[in-house]
Amino acid sequence: MQRKADAVRNDQNSEWGWFLGWLAVGGCLALGLAALLSVGVALIAVGALGAVLLLRKGHRNALMGAIAGLGLPLFYLAYLNWDGPGDVCHSAAGSSTCTQEYAPQPFLIVGALLIVAGVLAFLVLDRRRRGVR
């Protein structure tokens, strides 16, 4: 009986590992799209390579991690625009620079929705696969 419980626990842990792999792939692809004019092409290539590797070996339900991963760069964009909206000026050692920043709330909300949607979809699909109601 203990072996069966350990096998179920190991199976759940490995599925979460696959989910985290897809989370990284989704984050890499989204960040690649956001930085398309600089390092974006390289990030998209790395994300595509990771997706190919995960599709060959991983659980199909863990693909929902890619949806959650799309939300990760949005948190970074919210952090970059934390002082917005509007003009934000910083001064240091006799010079000042001003930049235009966006409101961080839309980035936070959409990022959180994507992460929650990806995790919930993974949990629902995993529960269906196991046949638990």
N, CA, C and O atoms as a Tinker XYZ file with bonds, in Angstrom:
   532  protein
     1  N      0.819000   -1.187000    0.000000    73     2
     2  CA     0.000000    0.000000    0.000000    64     1     3
     3  C      0.872000    1.265000    0.000000    63     2     4     5
     4  O      0.552000    2.253000   -0.660000    81     3
     5  N      1.977000    1.212000    0.752000    73     3     6
     6  CA     2.889000    2.348000    0.819000    64     5     7
     7  C      3.550000    2.598000   -0.531000    63     6     8     9
     8  O      3.746000    3.749000   -0.920000    81     7
     9  N      3.895000    1.529000   -1.248000    73     7    10
    10  CA     4.520000    1.685000   -2.564000    64     9    11
    11  C      3.592000    2.387000   -3.543000    63    10    12    13
    12  O      4.027000    3.222000   -4.335000    81    11
    13  N      2.308000    2.042000   -3.484000    73    11    14
    14  CA     1.340000    2.662000   -4.386000    64    13    15
    15  C      1.221000    4.163000   -4.081000    63    14    16    17
    16  O      1.167000    4.979000   -5.002000    81    15
    17  N      1.181000    4.520000   -2.816000    73    15    18
    18  CA     1.099000    5.931000   -2.437000    64    17    19
    19  C      2.358000    6.672000   -2.869000    63    18    20    21
    20  O      2.273000    7.807000   -3.339000    81    19
    21  N      3.529000    6.047000   -2.715000    73    19    22
    22  CA     4.773000    6.679000   -3.152000    64    21    23
    23  C      4.801000    6.851000   -4.663000    63    22    24    25
    24  O      5.288000    7.867000   -5.161000    81    23
    25  N      4.282000    5.865000   -5.403000    73    23    26
    26  CA     4.245000    5.965000   -6.865000    64    25    27
    27  C      3.338000    7.095000   -7.314000    63    26    28    29
    28  O      3.675000    7.818000   -8.251000    81    27
    29  N      2.184000    7.264000   -6.656000    73    27    30
    30  CA     1.260000    8.353000   -7.001000    64    29    31
    31  C      1.919000    9.691000   -6.689000    63    30    32    33
    32  O      1.815000   10.626000   -7.483000    81    31
    33  N      2.595000    9.800000   -5.548000    73    31    34
    34  CA     3.258000   11.039000   -5.160000    64    33    35
    35  C      4.369000   11.383000   -6.145000    63    34    36    37
    36  O      4.507000   12.544000   -6.530000    81    35
    37  N      5.158000   10.405000   -6.558000    73    35    38
    38  CA     6.227000   10.648000   -7.532000    64    37    39
    39  C      5.670000   11.057000   -8.877000    63    38    40    41
    40  O      6.247000   11.906000   -9.557000    81    39
    41  N      4.537000   10.454000   -9.276000    73    39    42
    42  CA     3.893000   10.807000  -10.548000    64    41    43
    43  C      3.414000   12.258000  -10.506000    63    42    44    45
    44  O      3.578000   12.990000  -11.483000    81    43
    45  N      2.827000   12.680000   -9.391000    73    43    46
    46  CA     2.366000   14.060000   -9.263000    64    45    47
    47  C      3.537000   15.033000   -9.290000    63    46    48    49
    48  O      3.457000   16.090000   -9.917000    81    47
    49  N      4.620000   14.680000   -8.614000    73    47    50
    50  CA     5.798000   15.548000   -8.611000    64    49    51
    51  C      6.385000   15.678000  -10.002000    63    50    52    53
    52  O      6.799000   16.766000  -10.402000    81    51
    53  N      6.427000   14.577000  -10.745000    73    51    54
    54  CA     6.991000   14.659000  -12.092000    64    53    55
    55  C      6.095000   15.485000  -13.015000    63    54    56    57
    56  O      6.598000   16.195000  -13.885000    81    55
    57  N      4.781000   15.402000  -12.839000    73    55    58
    58  CA     3.888000   16.220000  -13.667000    64    57    59
    59  C      4.071000   17.700000  -13.373000    63    58    60    61
    60  O      4.020000   18.521000  -14.289000    81    59
    61  N      4.285000   18.057000  -12.103000    73    59    62
    62  CA     4.550000   19.451000  -11.775000    64    61    63
    63  C      5.894000   19.876000  -12.335000    63    62    64    65
    64  O      6.071000   21.039000  -12.699000    81    63
    65  N      6.839000   18.959000  -12.410000    73    63    66
    66  CA     8.119000   19.269000  -13.044000    64    65    67
    67  C      7.953000   19.584000  -14.520000    63    66    68    69
    68  O      8.555000   20.527000  -15.033000    81    67
    69  N      7.132000   18.789000  -15.201000    73    67    70
    70  CA     6.847000   19.059000  -16.614000    64    69    71
    71  C      6.117000   20.390000  -16.758000    63    70    72    73
    72  O      6.377000   21.149000  -17.692000    81    71
    73  N      5.199000   20.671000  -15.825000    73    71    74
    74  CA     4.479000   21.944000  -15.843000    64    73    75
    75  C      5.460000   23.112000  -15.726000    63    74    76    77
    76  O      5.336000   24.100000  -16.450000    81    75
    77  N      6.428000   23.003000  -14.822000    73    75    78
    78  CA     7.418000   24.066000  -14.656000    64    77    79
    79  C      8.294000   24.211000  -15.903000    63    78    80    81
    80  O      8.707000   25.317000  -16.252000    81    79
    81  N      8.573000   23.087000  -16.573000    73    79    82
    82  CA     9.306000   23.159000  -17.837000    64    81    83
    83  C      8.532000   23.950000  -18.879000    63    82    84    85
    84  O      9.092000   24.798000  -19.573000    81    83
    85  N      7.233000   23.663000  -18.981000    73    83    86
    86  CA     6.401000   24.412000  -19.923000    64    85    87
    87  C      6.252000   25.864000  -19.497000    63    86    88    89
    88  O      6.147000   26.752000  -20.343000    81    87
    89  N      6.241000   26.113000  -18.184000    73    87    90
    90  CA     6.185000   27.481000  -17.685000    64    89    91
    91  C      7.401000   28.262000  -18.184000    63    90    92    93
    92  O      7.270000   29.409000  -18.611000    81    91
    93  N      8.570000   27.648000  -18.130000    73    91    94
    94  CA     9.787000   28.295000  -18.621000    64    93    95
    95  C      9.723000   28.523000  -20.130000    63    94    96    97
    96  O     10.153000   29.570000  -20.614000    81    95
    97  N      9.192000   27.556000  -20.875000    73    95    98
    98  CA     9.064000   27.711000  -22.324000    64    97    99
    99  C      8.124000   28.860000  -22.658000    63    98   100   101
   100  O      8.437000   29.684000  -23.518000    81    99
   101  N      6.980000   28.924000  -21.991000    73    99   102
   102  CA     6.029000   30.009000  -22.240000    64   101   103
   103  C      6.612000   31.364000  -21.891000    63   102   104   105
   104  O      6.414000   32.336000  -22.620000    81   103
   105  N      7.332000   31.433000  -20.777000    73   103   106
   106  CA     7.976000   32.693000  -20.395000    64   105   107
   107  C      9.038000   33.110000  -21.396000    63   106   108   109
   108  O      9.164000   34.289000  -21.729000    81   107
   109  N      9.797000   32.141000  -21.871000    73   107   110
   110  CA    10.858000   32.422000  -22.848000    64   109   111
   111  C     10.251000   32.928000  -24.162000    63   110   112   113
   112  O     10.757000   33.882000  -24.754000    81   111
   113  N      9.189000   32.303000  -24.606000    73   111   114
   114  CA     8.535000   32.735000  -25.851000    64   113   115
   115  C      7.920000   34.120000  -25.708000    63   114   116   117
   116  O      8.047000   34.950000  -26.608000    81   115
   117  N      7.254000   34.378000  -24.585000    73   115   118
   118  CA     6.637000   35.696000  -24.385000    64   117   119
   119  C      7.698000   36.782000  -24.265000    63   118   120   121
   120  O      7.541000   37.867000  -24.825000    81   119
   121  N      8.766000   36.502000  -23.547000    73   119   122
   122  CA     9.841000   37.482000  -23.428000    64   121   123
   123  C     10.522000   37.698000  -24.780000    63   122   124   125
   124  O     10.944000   38.810000  -25.096000    81   123
   125  N     10.626000   36.633000  -25.572000    73   123   126
   126  CA    11.189000   36.764000  -26.908000    64   125   127
   127  C     10.340000   37.662000  -27.799000    63   126   128   129
   128  O     10.871000   38.452000  -28.579000    81   127
   129  N      9.023000   37.538000  -27.680000    73   127   130
   130  CA     8.148000   38.415000  -28.458000    64   129   131
   131  C      8.241000   39.858000  -27.981000    63   130   132   133
   132  O      8.193000   40.784000  -28.790000    81   131
   133  N      8.375000   40.055000  -26.669000    73   131   134
   134  CA     8.464000   41.415000  -26.136000    64   133   135
   135  C      9.782000   42.081000  -26.521000    63   134   136   137
   136  O      9.837000   43.300000  -26.688000    81   135
   137  N     10.839000   41.288000  -26.662000    73   135   138
   138  CA    12.163000   41.831000  -26.987000    64   137   139
   139  C     12.569000   41.457000  -28.402000    63   138   140   141
   140  O     13.745000   41.202000  -28.662000    81   139
   141  N     11.631000   41.421000  -29.300000    73   139   142
   142  CA    11.869000   40.943000  -30.655000    64   141   143
   143  C     12.958000   41.726000  -31.386000    63   142   144   145
   144  O     13.682000   41.157000  -32.202000    81   143
   145  N     13.080000   43.002000  -31.108000    73   143   146
   146  CA    14.053000   43.815000  -31.828000    64   145   147
   147  C     15.472000   43.683000  -31.292000    63   146   148   149
   148  O     16.410000   44.180000  -31.915000    81   147
   149  N     15.649000   43.023000  -30.147000    73   147   150
   150  CA    17.011000   42.868000  -29.620000    64   149   151
   151  C     17.368000   41.378000  -29.529000    63   150   152   153
   152  O     17.904000   40.826000  -30.490000    81   151
   153  N     17.092000   40.733000  -28.432000    73   151   154
   154  CA    17.453000   39.322000  -28.243000    64   153   155
   155  C     16.267000   38.393000  -28.440000    63   154   156   157
   156  O     16.350000   37.205000  -28.131000    81   155
   157  N     15.179000   38.918000  -28.945000    73   155   158
   158  CA    13.946000   38.152000  -29.064000    64   157   159
   159  C     14.047000   36.920000  -29.936000    63   158   160   161
   160  O     13.483000   35.878000  -29.604000    81   159
   161  N     14.753000   37.022000  -31.039000    73   159   162
   162  CA    14.862000   35.878000  -31.950000    64   161   163
   163  C     15.571000   34.714000  -31.262000    63   162   164   165
   164  O     15.172000   33.560000  -31.419000    81   163
   165  N     16.615000   35.016000  -30.504000    73   163   166
   166  CA    17.336000   33.955000  -29.781000    64   165   167
   167  C     16.447000   33.336000  -28.711000    63   166   168   169
   168  O     16.456000   32.118000  -28.536000    81   167
   169  N     15.671000   34.158000  -27.987000    73   167   170
   170  CA    14.775000   33.627000  -26.959000    64   169   171
   171  C     13.676000   32.768000  -27.566000    63   170   172   173
   172  O     13.308000   31.735000  -27.005000    81   171
   173  N     13.157000   33.188000  -28.698000    73   171   174
   174  CA    12.122000   32.394000  -29.364000    64   173   175
   175  C     12.698000   31.064000  -29.831000    63   174   176   177
   176  O     12.028000   30.034000  -29.746000    81   175
   177  N     13.930000   31.078000  -30.322000    73   175   178
   178  CA    14.564000   29.824000  -30.746000    64   177   179
   179  C     14.775000   28.884000  -29.565000    63   178   180   181
   180  O     14.538000   27.681000  -29.681000    81   179
   181  N     15.218000   29.421000  -28.428000    73   179   182
   182  CA    15.403000   28.597000  -27.230000    64   181   183
   183  C     14.064000   28.045000  -26.757000    63   182   184   185
   184  O     13.967000   26.875000  -26.388000    81   183
   185  N     13.029000   28.890000  -26.767000    73   183   186
   186  CA    11.692000   28.441000  -26.376000    64   185   187
   187  C     11.151000   27.367000  -27.300000    63   186   188   189
   188  O     10.534000   26.405000  -26.841000    81   187
   189  N     11.374000   27.520000  -28.593000    73   187   190
   190  CA    10.907000   26.514000  -29.554000    64   189   191
   191  C     11.647000   25.196000  -29.368000    63   190   192   193
   192  O     11.041000   24.128000  -29.452000    81   191
   193  N     12.941000   25.261000  -29.118000    73   191   194
   194  CA    13.709000   24.045000  -28.856000    64   193   195
   195  C     13.211000   23.349000  -27.596000    63   194   196   197
   196  O     13.065000   22.127000  -27.575000    81   195
   197  N     12.950000   24.128000  -26.543000    73   195   198
   198  CA    12.402000   23.561000  -25.313000    64   197   199
   199  C     11.040000   22.933000  -25.546000    63   198   200   201
   200  O     10.740000   21.880000  -24.983000    81   199
   201  N     10.211000   23.565000  -26.367000    73   199   202
   202  CA     8.893000   23.015000  -26.660000    64   201   203
   203  C      8.996000   21.690000  -27.400000    63   202   204   205
   204  O      8.251000   20.753000  -27.112000    81   203
   205  N      9.913000   21.611000  -28.348000    73   203   206
   206  CA    10.098000   20.350000  -29.087000    64   205   207
   207  C     10.523000   19.235000  -28.140000    63   206   208   209
   208  O     10.004000   18.120000  -28.213000    81   207
   209  N     11.468000   19.536000  -27.248000    73   207   210
   210  CA    11.928000   18.525000  -26.295000    64   209   211
   211  C     10.818000   18.101000  -25.340000    63   210   212   213
   212  O     10.675000   16.915000  -25.044000    81   211
   213  N     10.039000   19.050000  -24.861000    73   211   214
   214  CA     8.960000   18.721000  -23.928000    64   213   215
   215  C      7.822000   17.971000  -24.609000    63   214   216   217
   216  O      7.194000   17.111000  -23.990000    81   215
   217  N      7.548000   18.282000  -25.870000    73   215   218
   218  CA     6.487000   17.566000  -26.583000    64   217   219
   219  C      6.844000   16.101000  -26.799000    63   218   220   221
   220  O      5.966000   15.239000  -26.828000    81   219
   221  N      8.116000   15.827000  -26.948000    73   219   222
   222  CA     8.548000   14.438000  -27.164000    64   221   223
   223  C      8.419000   13.594000  -25.913000    63   222   224   225
   224  O      8.043000   12.425000  -25.996000    81   223
   225  N      8.725000   14.164000  -24.751000    73   223   226
   226  CA     8.821000   13.375000  -23.527000    64   225   227
   227  C      7.728000   13.653000  -22.500000    63   226   228   229
   228  O      7.339000   12.749000  -21.762000    81   227
   229  N      7.236000   14.861000  -22.440000    73   227   230
   230  CA     6.417000   15.295000  -21.314000    64   229   231
   231  C      4.963000   14.880000  -21.361000    63   230   232   233
   232  O      4.471000   14.356000  -22.361000    81   231
   233  N      4.291000   15.129000  -20.247000    73   231   234
   234  CA     2.851000   14.908000  -20.146000    64   233   235
   235  C      2.129000   15.989000  -20.930000    63   234   236   237
   236  O      2.523000   17.155000  -20.897000    81   235
   237  N      1.084000   15.608000  -21.626000    73   235   238
   238  CA     0.342000   16.580000  -22.443000    64   237   239
   239  C     -0.390000   17.606000  -21.574000    63   238   240   241
   240  O     -0.532000   18.759000  -21.980000    81   239
   241  N     -0.853000   17.210000  -20.394000    73   239   242
   242  CA    -1.559000   18.151000  -19.528000    64   241   243
   243  C     -0.653000   19.283000  -19.068000    63   242   244   245
   244  O     -1.123000   20.390000  -18.804000    81   243
   245  N      0.629000   19.012000  -18.973000    73   243   246
   246  CA     1.575000   20.019000  -18.491000    64   245   247
   247  C      1.749000   21.161000  -19.489000    63   246   248   249
   248  O      2.342000   22.188000  -19.157000    81   247
   249  N      1.244000   20.995000  -20.693000    73   247   250
   250  CA     1.302000   22.051000  -21.704000    64   249   251
   251  C      0.633000   23.331000  -21.212000    63   250   252   253
   252  O      0.931000   24.417000  -21.708000    81   251
   253  N     -0.264000   23.209000  -20.246000    73   251   254
   254  CA    -0.925000   24.386000  -19.683000    64   253   255
   255  C      0.074000   25.310000  -18.980000    63   254   256   257
   256  O     -0.225000   26.479000  -18.736000    81   255
   257  N      1.244000   24.792000  -18.660000    73   255   258
   258  CA     2.285000   25.627000  -18.075000    64   257   259
   259  C      2.744000   26.715000  -19.029000    63   258   260   261
   260  O      3.186000   27.775000  -18.587000    81   259
   261  N      2.647000   26.473000  -20.323000    73   259   262
   262  CA     3.021000   27.493000  -21.302000    64   261   263
   263  C      2.084000   28.693000  -21.214000    63   262   264   265
   264  O      2.513000   29.834000  -21.387000    81   263
   265  N      0.815000   28.438000  -20.948000    73   263   266
   266  CA    -0.138000   29.543000  -20.776000    64   265   267
   267  C      0.247000   30.362000  -19.555000    63   266   268   269
   268  O      0.250000   31.592000  -19.598000    81   267
   269  N      0.571000   29.677000  -18.471000    73   267   270
   270  CA     0.992000   30.379000  -17.260000    64   269   271
   271  C      2.300000   31.124000  -17.502000    63   270   272   273
   272  O      2.497000   32.219000  -16.973000    81   271
   273  N      3.189000   30.544000  -18.291000    73   271   274
   274  CA     4.474000   31.177000  -18.570000    64   273   275
   275  C      4.349000   32.476000  -19.344000    63   274   276   277
   276  O      5.213000   33.348000  -19.248000    81   275
   277  N      3.273000   32.608000  -20.111000    73   275   278
   278  CA     3.063000   33.856000  -20.846000    64   277   279
   279  C      2.869000   35.037000  -19.904000    63   278   280   281
   280  O      3.111000   36.182000  -20.284000    81   279
   281  N      2.437000   34.766000  -18.685000    73   279   282
   282  CA     2.213000   35.840000  -17.720000    64   281   283
   283  C      3.464000   36.328000  -17.019000    63   282   284   285
   284  O      3.461000   37.426000  -16.464000    81   283
   285  N      4.538000   35.545000  -17.028000    73   283   286
   286  CA     5.749000   35.931000  -16.295000    64   285   287
   287  C      6.376000   37.232000  -16.790000    63   286   288   289
   288  O      6.694000   38.088000  -15.964000    81   287
   289  N      6.570000   37.425000  -18.100000    73   287   290
   290  CA     7.154000   38.698000  -18.543000    64   289   291
   291  C      6.255000   39.899000  -18.247000    63   290   292   293
   292  O      6.739000   41.027000  -18.156000    81   291
   293  N      4.970000   39.667000  -18.097000    73   291   294
   294  CA     4.084000   40.781000  -17.776000    64   293   295
   295  C      4.361000   41.322000  -16.373000    63   294   296   297
   296  O      4.222000   42.519000  -16.123000    81   295
   297  N      4.751000   40.434000  -15.464000    73   295   298
   298  CA     5.144000   40.910000  -14.132000    64   297   299
   299  C      6.409000   41.764000  -14.219000    63   298   300   301
   300  O      6.541000   42.751000  -13.495000    81   299
   301  N      7.322000   41.395000  -15.086000    73   299   302
   302  CA     8.536000   42.186000  -15.274000    64   301   303
   303  C      8.196000   43.550000  -15.877000    63   302   304   305
   304  O      8.762000   44.563000  -15.467000    81   303
   305  N      7.285000   43.585000  -16.839000    73   303   306
   306  CA     6.858000   44.860000  -17.418000    64   305   307
   307  C      6.175000   45.732000  -16.367000    63   306   308   309
   308  O      6.355000   46.949000  -16.357000    81   307
   309  N      5.400000   45.118000  -15.492000    73   307   310
   310  CA     4.767000   45.886000  -14.414000    64   309   311
   311  C      5.828000   46.463000  -13.485000    63   310   312   313
   312  O      5.705000   47.601000  -13.032000    81   311
   313  N      6.866000   45.686000  -13.201000    73   311   314
   314  CA     7.957000   46.175000  -12.358000    64   313   315
   315  C      8.684000   47.350000  -13.013000    63   314   316   317
   316  O      9.016000   48.330000  -12.348000    81   315
   317  N      8.926000   47.245000  -14.304000    73   315   318
   318  CA     9.615000   48.328000  -15.016000    64   317   319
   319  C      8.803000   49.614000  -15.043000    63   318   320   321
   320  O      9.373000   50.703000  -15.093000    81   319
   321  N      7.482000   49.503000  -15.012000    73   319   322
   322  CA     6.594000   50.662000  -15.074000    64   321   323
   323  C      5.989000   50.996000  -13.717000    63   322   324   325
   324  O      4.938000   51.633000  -13.647000    81   323
   325  N      6.638000   50.576000  -12.647000    73   323   326
   326  CA     6.050000   50.674000  -11.318000    64   325   327
   327  C      5.741000   52.121000  -10.911000    63   326   328   329
   328  O      4.776000   52.347000  -10.181000    81   327
   329  N      6.519000   53.089000  -11.353000    73   327   330
   330  CA     6.303000   54.479000  -10.963000    64   329   331
   331  C      5.312000   55.197000  -11.875000    63   330   332   333
   332  O      5.003000   56.366000  -11.643000    81   331
   333  N      4.811000   54.525000  -12.899000    73   331   334
   334  CA     3.914000   55.140000  -13.860000    64   333   335
   335  C      2.501000   55.215000  -13.330000    63   334   336   337
   336  O      2.241000   54.759000  -12.217000    81   335
   337  N      1.606000   55.761000  -14.072000    73   335   338
   338  CA     1.734000   56.252000  -15.436000    64   337   339
   339  C      2.224000   57.695000  -15.487000    63   338   340   341
   340  O      2.106000   58.452000  -14.523000    81   339
   341  N      2.775000   58.044000  -16.641000    73   339   342
   342  CA     3.226000   59.415000  -16.867000    64   341   343
   343  C      4.738000   59.520000  -16.942000    63   342   344   345
   344  O      5.457000   58.527000  -17.049000    81   343
   345  N      5.191000   60.771000  -16.882000    73   343   346
   346  CA     6.632000   61.037000  -16.923000    64   345   347
   347  C      7.243000   60.740000  -15.556000    63   346   348   349
   348  O      6.731000   61.169000  -14.521000    81   347
   349  N      8.340000   60.004000  -15.578000    73   347   350
   350  CA     9.070000   59.681000  -14.352000    64   349   351
   351  C     10.497000   60.155000  -14.541000    63   350   352   353
   352  O     11.170000   59.769000  -15.497000    81   351
   353  N     10.958000   61.000000  -13.619000    73   351   354
   354  CA    12.300000   61.565000  -13.715000    64   353   355
   355  C     13.161000   61.056000  -12.562000    63   354   356   357
   356  O     12.707000   60.946000  -11.423000    81   355
   357  N     14.405000   60.753000  -12.887000    73   355   358
   358  CA    15.390000   60.328000  -11.899000    64   357   359
   359  C     16.611000   61.215000  -12.057000    63   358   360   361
   360  O     17.046000   61.501000  -13.172000    81   359
   361  N     17.159000   61.648000  -10.931000    73   359   362
   362  CA    18.360000   62.478000  -10.991000    64   361   363
   363  C     19.470000   61.821000  -10.192000    63   362   364   365
   364  O     19.246000   61.214000   -9.145000    81   363
   365  N     20.695000   61.967000  -10.733000    73   363   366
   366  CA    21.861000   61.416000  -10.056000    64   365   367
   367  C     23.086000   62.214000  -10.480000    63   366   368   369
   368  O     23.327000   62.398000  -11.673000    81   367
   369  N     23.851000   62.683000   -9.520000    73   367   370
   370  CA    25.136000   63.356000   -9.746000    64   369   371
   371  C     25.050000   64.473000  -10.785000    63   370   372   373
   372  O     25.849000   64.525000  -11.720000    81   371
   373  N     24.090000   65.349000  -10.617000    73   371   374
   374  CA    24.013000   66.511000  -11.481000    64   373   375
   375  C     23.315000   66.301000  -12.807000    63   374   376   377
   376  O     23.261000   67.234000  -13.608000    81   375
   377  N     22.788000   65.144000  -13.074000    73   375   378
   378  CA    22.051000   64.926000  -14.322000    64   377   379
   379  C     20.710000   64.289000  -13.996000    63   378   380   381
   380  O     20.548000   63.625000  -12.972000    81   379
   381  N     19.777000   64.500000  -14.868000    73   379   382
   382  CA    18.463000   63.880000  -14.673000    64   381   383
   383  C     17.966000   63.314000  -15.997000    63   382   384   385
   384  O     18.240000   63.850000  -17.071000    81   383
   385  N     17.244000   62.242000  -15.889000    73   383   386
   386  CA    16.638000   61.620000  -17.057000    64   385   387
   387  C     15.165000   61.402000  -16.779000    63   386   388   389
   388  O     14.763000   61.068000  -15.665000    81   387
   389  N     14.386000   61.596000  -17.798000    73   387   390
   390  CA    12.947000   61.390000  -17.677000    64   389   391
   391  C     12.496000   60.375000  -18.717000    63   390   392   393
   392  O     12.964000   60.379000  -19.856000    81   391
   393  N     11.587000   59.512000  -18.308000    73   391   394
   394  CA    11.023000   58.514000  -19.215000    64   393   395
   395  C      9.508000   58.496000  -19.060000    63   394   396   397
   396  O      8.964000   58.880000  -18.025000    81   395
   397  N      8.864000   58.052000  -20.087000    73   395   398
   398  CA     7.419000   57.882000  -20.071000    64   397   399
   399  C      7.121000   56.445000  -19.642000    63   398   400   401
   400  O      7.627000   55.504000  -20.254000    81   399
   401  N      6.317000   56.265000  -18.614000    73   399   402
   402  CA     5.971000   54.925000  -18.148000    64   401   403
   403  C      4.469000   54.723000  -18.230000    63   402   404   405
   404  O      3.686000   55.670000  -18.161000    81   403
   405  N      4.089000   53.456000  -18.381000    73   403   406
   406  CA     2.684000   53.065000  -18.432000    64   405   407
   407  C      2.198000   52.724000  -17.031000    63   406   408   409
   408  O      2.990000   52.618000  -16.095000    81   407
   409  N      0.902000   52.557000  -16.901000    73   407   410
   410  CA     0.341000   52.106000  -15.630000    64   409   411
   411  C      0.685000   50.626000  -15.440000    63   410   412   413
   412  O      0.506000   49.845000  -16.375000    81   411
   413  N      1.170000   50.214000  -14.270000    73   411   414
   414  CA     1.557000   48.817000  -14.073000    64   413   415
   415  C      0.373000   47.882000  -13.841000    63   414   416   417
   416  O      0.509000   46.672000  -14.019000    81   415
   417  N     -0.774000   48.410000  -13.452000    73   415   418
   418  CA    -1.908000   47.557000  -13.093000    64   417   419
   419  C     -2.389000   46.639000  -14.215000    63   418   420   421
   420  O     -2.663000   45.469000  -13.947000    81   419
   421  N     -2.506000   47.107000  -15.451000    73   419   422
   422  CA    -2.942000   46.175000  -16.509000    64   421   423
   423  C     -1.976000   45.005000  -16.703000    63   422   424   425
   424  O     -2.406000   43.876000  -16.941000    81   423
   425  N     -0.676000   45.271000  -16.603000    73   423   426
   426  CA     0.302000   44.193000  -16.742000    64   425   427
   427  C      0.154000   43.183000  -15.606000    63   426   428   429
   428  O      0.212000   41.973000  -15.826000    81   427
   429  N     -0.036000   43.696000  -14.389000    73   427   430
   430  CA    -0.206000   42.809000  -13.240000    64   429   431
   431  C     -1.466000   41.965000  -13.362000    63   430   432   433
   432  O     -1.439000   40.764000  -13.093000    81   431
   433  N     -2.558000   42.578000  -13.763000    73   431   434
   434  CA    -3.837000   41.865000  -13.835000    64   433   435
   435  C     -3.792000   40.789000  -14.909000    63   434   436   437
   436  O     -4.179000   39.650000  -14.650000    81   435
   437  N     -3.329000   41.124000  -16.106000    73   435   438
   438  CA    -3.278000   40.140000  -17.189000    64   437   439
   439  C     -2.287000   39.025000  -16.864000    63   438   440   441
   440  O     -2.556000   37.857000  -17.143000    81   439
   441  N     -1.137000   39.379000  -16.274000    73   439   442
   442  CA    -0.160000   38.368000  -15.880000    64   441   443
   443  C     -0.727000   37.405000  -14.854000    63   442   444   445
   444  O     -0.549000   36.192000  -14.966000    81   443
   445  N     -1.408000   37.946000  -13.854000    73   443   446
   446  CA    -2.011000   37.089000  -12.823000    64   445   447
   447  C     -3.107000   36.205000  -13.417000    63   446   448   449
   448  O     -3.215000   35.032000  -13.059000    81   447
   449  N     -3.918000   36.756000  -14.317000    73   447   450
   450  CA    -4.974000   35.955000  -14.946000    64   449   451
   451  C     -4.394000   34.807000  -15.773000    63   450   452   453
   452  O     -4.920000   33.694000  -15.740000    81   451
   453  N     -3.324000   35.067000  -16.506000    73   451   454
   454  CA    -2.703000   34.005000  -17.302000    64   453   455
   455  C     -2.121000   32.904000  -16.415000    63   454   456   457
   456  O     -2.268000   31.718000  -16.713000    81   455
   457  N     -1.466000   33.296000  -15.337000    73   455   458
   458  CA    -0.879000   32.294000  -14.445000    64   457   459
   459  C     -1.969000   31.477000  -13.762000    63   458   460   461
   460  O     -1.868000   30.252000  -13.691000    81   459
   461  N     -2.996000   32.132000  -13.263000    73   459   462
   462  CA    -4.089000   31.411000  -12.603000    64   461   463
   463  C     -4.811000   30.512000  -13.605000    63   462   464   465
   464  O     -5.149000   29.375000  -13.277000    81   463
   465  N     -5.050000   31.002000  -14.817000    73   463   466
   466  CA    -5.727000   30.180000  -15.828000    64   465   467
   467  C     -4.901000   28.948000  -16.183000    63   466   468   469
   468  O     -5.451000   27.855000  -16.319000    81   467
   469  N     -3.593000   29.109000  -16.334000    73   467   470
   470  CA    -2.738000   27.971000  -16.657000    64   469   471
   471  C     -2.710000   26.932000  -15.552000    63   470   472   473
   472  O     -2.797000   25.735000  -15.825000    81   471
   473  N     -2.590000   27.377000  -14.299000    73   471   474
   474  CA    -2.556000   26.441000  -13.171000    64   473   475
   475  C     -3.895000   25.739000  -13.014000    63   474   476   477
   476  O     -3.939000   24.525000  -12.816000    81   475
   477  N     -4.990000   26.492000  -13.099000    73   475   478
   478  CA    -6.311000   25.868000  -12.958000    64   477   479
   479  C     -6.595000   24.877000  -14.081000    63   478   480   481
   480  O     -7.132000   23.797000  -13.834000    81   479
   481  N     -6.243000   25.233000  -15.301000    73   479   482
   482  CA    -6.462000   24.302000  -16.417000    64   481   483
   483  C     -5.637000   23.037000  -16.221000    63   482   484   485
   484  O     -6.115000   21.939000  -16.506000    81   483
   485  N     -4.407000   23.175000  -15.741000    73   483   486
   486  CA    -3.571000   22.004000  -15.471000    64   485   487
   487  C     -4.196000   21.125000  -14.401000    63   486   488   489
   488  O     -4.241000   19.903000  -14.546000    81   487
   489  N     -4.681000   21.741000  -13.325000    73   487   490
   490  CA    -5.288000   20.963000  -12.244000    64   489   491
   491  C     -6.558000   20.246000  -12.707000    63   490   492   493
   492  O     -6.785000   19.091000  -12.344000    81   491
   493  N     -7.386000   20.925000  -13.506000    73   491   494
   494  CA    -8.619000   20.299000  -14.004000    64   493   495
   495  C     -8.291000   19.135000  -14.932000    63   494   496   497
   496  O     -8.879000   18.061000  -14.805000    81   495
   497  N     -7.366000   19.332000  -15.858000    73   495   498
   498  CA    -6.994000   18.250000  -16.769000    64   497   499
   499  C     -6.342000   17.082000  -16.034000    63   498   500   501
   500  O     -6.576000   15.922000  -16.373000    81   499
   501  N     -5.533000   17.385000  -15.037000    73   499   502
   502  CA    -4.895000   16.331000  -14.258000    64   501   503
   503  C     -5.930000   15.543000  -13.468000    63   502   504   505
   504  O     -5.833000   14.320000  -13.365000    81   503
   505  N     -6.910000   16.227000  -12.915000    73   503   506
   506  CA    -7.965000   15.552000  -12.157000    64   505   507
   507  C     -8.799000   14.662000  -13.081000    63   506   508   509
   508  O     -9.168000   13.548000  -12.710000    81   507
   509  N     -9.092000   15.155000  -14.275000    73   507   510
   510  CA    -9.839000   14.329000  -15.249000    64   509   511
   511  C     -9.052000   13.102000  -15.667000    63   510   512   513
   512  O     -9.610000   12.014000  -15.810000    81   511
   513  N     -7.747000   13.284000  -15.862000    73   511   514
   514  CA    -6.925000   12.147000  -16.278000    64   513   515
   515  C     -6.886000   11.069000  -15.201000    63   514   516   517
   516  O     -6.877000    9.877000  -15.505000    81   515
   517  N     -6.864000   11.490000  -13.966000    73   515   518
   518  CA    -6.836000   10.537000  -12.862000    64   517   519
   519  C     -8.205000    9.923000  -12.593000    63   518   520   521
   520  O     -8.298000    8.872000  -11.960000    81   519
   521  N     -9.259000   10.564000  -13.065000    73   519   522
   522  CA   -10.609000   10.045000  -12.843000    64   521   523
   523  C    -11.149000   10.368000  -11.468000    63   522   524   525
   524  O    -12.074000    9.708000  -10.995000    81   523
   525  N    -10.581000   11.384000  -10.813000    73   523   526
   526  CA   -11.033000   11.785000   -9.485000    64   525   527
   527  C    -12.118000   12.822000   -9.642000    63   526   528   529
   528  O    -12.014000   13.737000  -10.459000    81   527
   529  N    -13.164000   12.667000   -8.843000    73   527   530
   530  CA   -14.259000   13.653000   -8.915000    64   529   531
   531  C    -14.535000   14.250000   -7.590000    63   530   532
   532  O    -15.422000   15.096000   -7.466000    81   531
